[in-house]
Amino acid sequence: MTNNRITNIIKKLEDHSVISKSENKNSSPTILDILIATKLSQNTTDKTSYKAFMNLKENFKTWEELIEAPLQKIKNAIKVCGLANTKARQIKQMLKEMKKKYGNLDLSFLKKMDNEKIYEELLQYNGIGVKTVSCVLAFSLDRDAFPVDTHVHRVLNRLGIVNTKTAEQTFETASKKVPKEKQTAFHTNLIKFGRNICKANKPLCNLCFLYRYCSYEYKNLYKDKTSSIKKENNFIILENV
């Protein structure tokens, strides 16, 4: 995979990108806002996790208030999204541990740390993984970071940018290949492309503007099938928090 080919793919995605930011977006979400929103988005859709996040904001005036809240109240607030029981317990415990360790829930001290230290600091909390920390770096701290979810993992393998078995391996490999200044935008554009065209099942290869760059072994089969995008799904929770 040459640098020029990656650059062309990035450019094609940028040319077809859809801006999906909400007019209701908070003017200045905190680092903790982004961390919790990303945590809620695990194993569920961005739209349902966004509803869960907004429910938390409506039910609790501050994140400190959530620490003292009954676990059931937290579960009820986020039950719209997947794994609500686990997420409620882990978020409550994470906030409790942060308050004890830092004295408050202001994570602005992370701005003074380099990326490696931030990974080290946040990965200590149960339920927080590399993708979640990468999202905090990219969407809250404006750092060069390349979060990898299932869509990004699938599309990068089909395009031949990586040849990996897991999202973690894709993160390690792609982070070294994708230009740093393009990583965050490439991440969101790949998600939208993976949802709408390069789907896990029945990809819309007949509509694909990246067809010539693709290494997917079944692309010829799907190229011959007539298909269309029924309804685009371009909502990204971290563009709307």
JOVENDA-V194180 format. One line per field, one symbol per residue. ss: DSSP state (H for helix, E for strand, - for the rest). psi: psi as a letter, one per 20 degrees, with the letter a starting at -180 (. if undefined). burial: I if it has 24 or more other ideal C-beta (glycine too) atoms within 12 Angstrom, else O. Layout:
ss->???
psi->???
burial->???
This chain:
ss->--HHHHHHHHHHHHH---------------HHHHHHHHHH-----HHHHHHHHHHHHHH---HHHHHH--HHHHHHHH-----HHHHHHHHHHHHHHHHHHH-----HHHHH--HHHHHHHH-------HHHHHHHHHH----------HHHHHHHHHH-------HHHHHHHHHHH--HHHHHHHHHHHHHHHHH--------HHH---HHH-----HHHHH-------------HHH--
psi->oqhhgggggggghhhjqppkqqijpqhmqrghghggggghipkrqhghhgggghgghhhphrhhhhhiqqhhhgghhjihrqkhggggghgggghghggggiiakojihhhiqrgghgggghiippioaggghhhgggihjkroqnqoahggggghghijhrnrhrhghgggghhihppgiigghgghhhggghghgmqgpmqmhijpijghiqjphjhhghhipprqogpqnjpphiii.
burial->OOOOOIOOIIOIIOOOIOOIOOOOOOOOIIIIIIIIIIIIIIOIIIOIIIIIIIIIIOIIOOIOOIIOIOOOOIIOIIIOIOIIOIIIOIIIIIIIOIOOOOOOIOIOOIOOOOIOOIIOIIOOIOIIIIIIIIIIIIIIIOIOIIIIIIIIIIIIIIIIIIOOOOIOOIIOIIIOIIOOOIIIIIIIIIIIIIIIIIIOOOIIIOIIIIOOIIOIOOIOOIOOOOOOOOOOOIIIIIIII
